[in-house]
Amino acid sequence: MSEPLLIVDVQPGFINEFTHHIPQRIARAIARSHYTPLLFTRFINSQNGPYSRFLDWDGCNHEPDTDIVPELQTFAEEDLIFSKSGLCGLPDSLADYLSKHDIKRIFIVGIDTDMCVLKIAMDLFDISIEPIILTDCCASTAGLQAHLAGLAVLSRNIGAMRLREAGVSDGWLAAPVETAK
């Protein structure tokens, strides 16, 4: 039985020392299971949006930062990429897609566990779509503590039984140390 996989904001603008391993883990999870469809969200930081105005952060406001990472581009179909501005959570266009296709449960992976993954999972829960978070395929650009904080909030709000592993962590809880290339 195939089930949908939602890949949240895995784009170059969010790849750093704490998240560099996530694209490869997601690609491995996709190869191991029969997820279909593969749905993507893409964060676009609007010029006059709250991140620019209130936090003075202008990242992810243009390509290539807003592209899907190269490791996952072969899986991404343009009509299954849903853009969103800010921490808006579940884009209306994605909610409409899920409703139209009568999706009742969805697996979620991505960046940032404590922000966009959390918000989208809680939005899905609120509209009675069961979110299943694959914890080893999520991370936070702010590091392990932020990732764990996001999981703690998710556990309390959507239920600990909805936090699972894809089995692709190779024993690492935090991001593995990058080796020199």
C-alpha positions as CSV (number, residue, x, y, z in Angstrom):
1,M,0.0,0.0,0.0
2,S,1.4,3.4,-1.0
3,E,0.9,6.5,1.1
4,P,1.8,10.1,0.4
5,L,5.0,11.7,1.6
6,L,5.2,15.5,2.2
7,I,8.7,16.9,2.0
8,V,8.8,20.2,3.8
9,D,11.1,23.0,2.7
10,V,14.2,20.9,1.8
11,Q,15.9,23.6,-0.3
12,P,19.4,25.0,-0.5
13,G,18.6,28.0,1.7
14,F,18.0,25.7,4.7
15,I,21.0,23.4,4.3
16,N,23.7,24.0,6.9
17,E,25.9,22.1,9.4
18,F,22.7,20.8,11.2
19,T,20.7,19.8,8.1
20,H,23.1,18.7,5.4
21,H,22.3,15.0,6.0
22,I,18.5,15.4,5.4
23,P,18.3,15.3,1.6
24,Q,20.3,12.0,1.5
25,R,18.1,10.5,4.3
26,I,14.9,11.5,2.5
27,A,16.2,10.0,-0.8
28,R,17.0,6.8,1.0
29,A,13.6,6.7,2.7
30,I,11.9,7.2,-0.7
31,A,14.0,4.4,-2.2
32,R,13.0,2.0,0.7
33,S,9.3,2.6,0.6
34,H,6.5,3.1,-1.8
35,Y,5.4,6.7,-1.1
36,T,3.1,8.2,-3.6
37,P,2.5,10.9,-4.3
38,L,5.6,12.8,-3.3
39,L,4.5,16.3,-2.3
40,F,6.8,19.2,-1.7
41,T,6.5,22.6,0.0
42,R,8.8,25.4,-0.8
43,F,9.4,28.4,1.5
44,I,9.7,31.7,-0.3
45,N,10.6,34.7,2.0
46,S,8.7,37.6,0.5
47,Q,10.5,41.0,0.4
48,N,8.1,42.7,2.7
49,G,7.2,39.7,4.7
50,P,7.5,39.2,8.5
51,Y,10.9,37.6,8.4
52,S,12.4,40.5,6.5
53,R,10.5,43.2,8.5
54,F,10.6,41.8,12.0
55,L,13.7,39.6,12.0
56,D,15.8,41.4,9.4
57,W,16.3,38.0,7.7
58,D,16.4,38.1,3.9
59,G,17.4,34.4,3.2
60,C,15.3,32.2,0.9
61,N,14.0,35.1,-1.1
62,H,15.2,33.9,-4.6
63,E,16.7,31.0,-6.5
64,P,18.7,28.9,-5.9
65,D,17.8,29.2,-2.1
66,T,14.1,28.5,-3.0
67,D,14.8,25.5,-5.3
68,I,14.3,21.9,-4.2
69,V,17.7,20.5,-3.3
70,P,19.5,18.7,-6.2
71,E,19.3,15.3,-4.4
72,L,15.5,15.4,-4.5
73,Q,14.9,17.3,-7.8
74,T,14.4,14.0,-9.7
75,F,11.5,13.2,-7.4
76,A,9.8,16.6,-7.7
77,E,7.0,17.1,-10.2
78,E,6.3,20.8,-10.7
79,D,2.6,20.5,-10.1
80,L,3.2,18.8,-6.8
81,I,5.4,21.6,-5.4
82,F,3.4,24.0,-3.2
83,S,5.0,27.3,-2.5
84,K,4.4,29.2,0.8
85,S,5.5,32.4,2.2
86,G,6.7,32.4,5.8
87,L,5.6,30.1,8.6
88,C,2.1,30.0,7.0
89,G,1.9,26.3,7.5
90,L,-0.2,24.3,5.2
91,P,-0.6,26.2,1.9
92,D,-4.3,26.5,0.7
93,S,-3.3,24.9,-2.6
94,L,-1.9,21.9,-0.8
95,A,-4.9,21.6,1.5
96,D,-7.2,21.6,-1.6
97,Y,-5.0,18.9,-3.2
98,L,-5.2,16.7,-0.1
99,S,-9.0,17.2,0.1
100,K,-9.6,16.5,-3.6
101,H,-7.6,13.3,-3.4
102,D,-9.3,12.2,-0.1
103,I,-6.0,11.8,1.7
104,K,-6.5,10.8,5.4
105,R,-2.9,10.2,6.5
106,I,0.4,11.6,5.3
107,F,4.0,11.0,6.2
108,I,6.1,14.2,6.8
109,V,9.8,14.9,6.5
110,G,11.8,18.1,6.2
111,I,13.3,21.2,7.6
112,D,12.8,22.9,10.2
113,T,11.3,20.4,12.7
114,D,10.6,23.2,15.2
115,M,9.0,25.6,12.7
116,C,7.5,24.6,9.3
117,V,7.3,20.8,9.9
118,L,5.6,21.4,13.2
119,K,3.2,24.0,11.9
120,I,2.2,22.0,8.8
121,A,1.8,18.8,10.9
122,M,-0.5,20.6,13.4
123,D,-2.5,22.2,10.5
124,L,-3.0,18.8,9.0
125,F,-4.1,17.4,12.4
126,D,-6.6,20.2,12.7
127,I,-8.2,19.3,9.4
128,S,-8.4,15.6,10.4
129,I,-5.5,14.4,8.3
130,E,-3.2,12.2,10.3
131,P,0.4,13.5,10.2
132,I,3.1,10.9,10.7
133,I,6.5,12.5,11.3
134,L,9.6,10.5,10.2
135,T,11.9,11.9,12.9
136,D,15.2,10.8,11.4
137,C,14.3,12.6,8.1
138,C,13.8,16.0,9.9
139,A,16.2,18.5,11.3
140,S,16.4,22.1,12.4
141,T,18.8,24.8,11.0
142,A,19.1,25.9,14.7
143,G,20.6,22.5,15.7
144,L,19.7,19.4,17.6
145,Q,18.1,21.1,20.6
146,A,15.6,23.0,18.3
147,H,14.9,19.7,16.5
148,L,14.2,17.9,19.8
149,A,12.1,20.8,21.0
150,G,9.9,20.6,17.9
151,L,9.5,16.8,18.4
152,A,8.5,17.4,22.1
153,V,5.8,19.9,21.0
154,L,4.6,17.6,18.3
155,S,4.5,14.7,20.7
156,R,2.2,16.6,23.0
157,N,0.0,18.1,20.3
158,I,-0.5,15.3,17.8
159,G,0.5,12.3,19.9
160,A,3.8,10.5,20.4
161,M,2.6,7.5,18.4
162,R,2.8,9.8,15.3
163,L,6.5,10.3,15.7
164,R,8.3,7.4,13.9
165,E,11.6,6.6,12.3
166,A,12.2,5.8,8.6
167,G,15.3,3.8,9.6
168,V,17.8,5.8,7.7
169,S,19.8,7.5,10.5
170,D,22.7,5.0,10.7
171,G,22.5,5.5,14.4
172,W,23.0,9.3,14.4
173,L,20.6,11.4,16.3
174,A,22.3,14.7,15.4
175,A,23.7,15.6,12.0
176,P,26.8,13.4,11.3
177,V,30.0,15.3,11.1
178,E,30.7,16.3,7.5
179,T,34.0,14.9,6.2
180,A,36.3,17.0,4.0
181,K,35.7,16.5,0.3
